[in-house]
Amino acid sequence: MKLLKTFTEKDLGISNAGIDKNIKYQKRQAARAVVIDNENNTALLFDAKHNHHKIPGGGVDAGETIEEALHREVKEEAGCEIKIIKEVGQTVEYRNQINLKQTSYCWLAKVKGKKFAPKFEAAELANGFKLEWIKLDKAIKIFKQDKPQKYFGFFMCQRDLLFFLEANKILNKN
C-alpha cells in the first residue's frame, strides 16, 4: 500500500520533535475506511468528549489480519458490512509522548447490504461517539475546521483528513 505521509509531533506543531532514534517505539497497526453508502454519503464519527471527528477504524487485534480488523471495526463503528473498492493509502505516526509508532492502512469501501446501529465499545460510549452519514465534501470541510484539544486528536484529525482527501481524488477519477 502506498505511503501517503509520515507524521511527527513537529509536523503537527505539537513540539519540535521528529522521529527520536533513542525511543523504542511500540508498534501498532490500524485499519480504517472511507465508507460510502448508496446515497453517496460517507460514515463520519464524532467524539463529543474530545470535540473532533474520525473515520471508522481501529487497531488490529492479535491473530487478526489487517483486512479482518477493517471489517470488524467498520461493522462496530459504522454499523454496516462493506465491500472494499480500492486502497487509499497508509500513514505512519510517530507519537513520542507515548512511545508509539502507528501505521494506519486505509481503504475506500462501499456499504454492502443494509446499515444497522453501530456497536460502540465502552470507551467510545463514554466519549459520546455519534455516527453521521454525510457528503464527502462536507466531511472534508468538517475535518478542516476541527480543533482537537488532546494529543491523540492532533494525529487523528490530520491523518483522517488526508485519507478523505485521497479518497475524494480516487472517486473523482472514476
C-alpha positions as CSV (number, residue, x, y, z in Angstrom):
1,M,0.0,0.0,0.0
2,K,1.3,3.5,-0.9
3,L,2.7,5.6,1.9
4,L,0.9,8.9,1.9
5,K,2.6,10.7,4.8
6,T,4.7,10.2,7.9
7,F,3.5,12.4,10.8
8,T,5.7,13.5,13.7
9,E,5.0,15.9,16.6
10,K,7.0,18.5,14.7
11,D,4.8,18.1,11.5
12,L,1.7,18.8,13.6
13,G,3.1,21.7,15.6
14,I,2.9,19.9,18.9
15,S,6.7,20.1,19.6
16,N,10.0,20.4,17.8
17,A,10.4,16.6,18.0
18,G,10.7,14.5,14.9
19,I,11.5,10.8,14.9
20,D,13.6,10.1,18.0
21,K,16.2,7.3,17.5
22,N,16.5,7.0,21.3
23,I,12.9,5.9,21.7
24,K,12.0,2.3,21.4
25,Y,8.6,2.7,19.8
26,Q,5.8,0.3,20.5
27,K,4.3,-0.6,17.1
28,R,0.6,-0.6,16.4
29,Q,-1.2,-1.3,13.2
30,A,-4.7,0.0,12.4
31,A,-7.3,-0.4,9.7
32,R,-9.5,2.4,8.5
33,A,-12.0,3.0,5.8
34,V,-13.7,5.8,3.9
35,V,-17.1,4.2,3.7
36,I,-19.6,5.3,1.1
37,D,-23.3,4.4,1.2
38,N,-25.8,4.1,-1.7
39,E,-26.7,7.8,-1.4
40,N,-23.0,8.8,-1.7
41,N,-22.7,9.7,1.9
42,T,-19.7,8.8,4.0
43,A,-19.5,7.5,7.6
44,L,-18.2,10.1,10.0
45,L,-17.8,9.6,13.7
46,F,-18.0,12.5,16.2
47,D,-16.1,12.2,19.5
48,A,-18.2,14.6,21.7
49,K,-15.9,14.4,24.7
50,H,-12.8,15.5,22.7
51,N,-14.8,17.6,20.2
52,H,-13.4,16.2,17.0
53,H,-14.2,13.6,14.2
54,K,-12.7,10.4,12.9
55,I,-13.3,7.8,10.3
56,P,-14.3,4.2,11.1
57,G,-11.4,2.0,12.1
58,G,-9.1,1.0,14.8
59,G,-6.4,-1.3,15.9
60,V,-5.6,-4.8,14.6
61,D,-6.1,-7.4,17.3
62,A,-3.7,-10.3,17.9
63,G,-4.3,-13.1,15.4
64,E,-6.3,-10.8,13.1
65,T,-5.3,-9.7,9.6
66,I,-5.5,-6.0,8.7
67,E,-8.5,-6.6,6.4
68,E,-10.3,-8.7,9.1
69,A,-9.7,-5.8,11.5
70,L,-11.1,-3.4,8.9
71,H,-14.3,-5.3,8.5
72,R,-14.7,-5.7,12.3
73,E,-14.1,-2.1,13.1
74,V,-16.4,-0.8,10.3
75,K,-19.2,-3.1,11.4
76,E,-18.8,-1.9,15.0
77,E,-18.4,1.8,14.3
78,A,-20.3,2.4,11.1
79,G,-23.0,-0.3,11.5
80,C,-22.5,-2.0,8.2
81,E,-20.8,-4.6,6.2
82,I,-18.5,-3.3,3.4
83,K,-17.1,-4.2,0.0
84,I,-13.5,-2.9,-0.4
85,I,-13.3,-0.8,-3.6
86,K,-9.7,0.4,-3.6
87,E,-6.7,1.1,-1.4
88,V,-6.5,4.7,-0.3
89,G,-3.0,4.5,1.3
90,Q,-1.2,4.3,4.5
91,T,0.2,6.8,7.1
92,V,2.8,6.4,9.8
93,E,2.6,8.4,13.1
94,Y,5.5,8.8,15.5
95,R,3.9,9.7,18.8
96,N,6.9,10.5,21.0
97,Q,5.0,11.3,24.1
98,I,3.6,7.8,24.4
99,N,6.5,6.0,22.5
100,L,4.2,4.8,19.8
101,K,4.7,4.2,16.1
102,Q,1.3,3.7,14.5
103,T,0.8,2.6,10.9
104,S,-2.7,3.1,9.6
105,Y,-4.0,1.4,6.4
106,C,-7.0,2.9,4.7
107,W,-9.4,1.6,2.0
108,L,-12.3,3.1,0.1
109,A,-15.3,0.9,0.7
110,K,-19.0,0.7,-0.2
111,V,-21.8,-0.3,2.1
112,K,-22.9,-3.9,1.4
113,G,-26.5,-4.6,2.4
114,K,-28.4,-2.7,5.0
115,K,-27.0,-0.3,7.6
116,F,-27.7,-1.0,11.3
117,A,-26.9,0.7,14.6
118,P,-23.2,0.8,15.5
119,K,-22.0,-1.2,18.5
120,F,-19.6,1.2,20.2
121,E,-17.2,-0.1,22.8
122,A,-17.5,1.2,26.4
123,A,-14.7,3.8,25.9
124,E,-16.4,5.1,22.7
125,L,-19.7,5.3,24.5
126,A,-18.0,7.2,27.4
127,N,-16.6,9.6,24.8
128,G,-20.0,10.3,23.4
129,F,-19.4,8.8,20.0
130,K,-22.0,9.5,17.3
131,L,-22.2,8.2,13.8
132,E,-23.2,10.5,11.0
133,W,-23.6,9.9,7.2
134,I,-22.8,13.0,5.2
135,K,-21.5,14.0,1.8
136,L,-17.7,13.6,1.4
137,D,-17.1,17.3,0.6
138,K,-18.9,18.3,3.8
139,A,-16.8,15.8,5.8
140,I,-13.6,17.3,4.4
141,K,-14.8,20.8,5.5
142,I,-15.6,19.5,9.0
143,F,-12.1,17.9,9.3
144,K,-10.5,21.2,8.2
145,Q,-12.5,23.0,10.9
146,D,-11.9,20.5,13.7
147,K,-9.7,21.9,16.5
148,P,-8.6,18.9,18.6
149,Q,-7.6,19.6,22.2
150,K,-5.8,16.4,23.1
151,Y,-2.5,14.9,21.9
152,F,-4.0,11.9,20.1
153,G,-6.6,14.1,18.3
154,F,-3.9,16.2,16.5
155,F,-2.7,13.0,14.8
156,M,-6.1,11.6,14.2
157,C,-7.6,14.6,12.6
158,Q,-4.7,15.2,10.2
159,R,-4.4,11.5,9.3
160,D,-8.2,11.1,8.6
161,L,-8.4,14.4,6.7
162,L,-5.6,13.1,4.4
163,F,-7.5,9.8,3.9
164,F,-10.7,11.7,3.0
165,L,-8.7,13.9,0.5
166,E,-7.1,10.9,-1.1
167,A,-10.4,9.0,-1.3
168,N,-12.0,12.1,-2.9
169,K,-9.3,12.0,-5.6
170,I,-10.0,8.4,-6.3
171,L,-13.7,9.0,-6.6
172,N,-13.3,11.9,-8.9
173,K,-11.1,9.8,-11.3
174,N,-14.0,7.3,-11.8
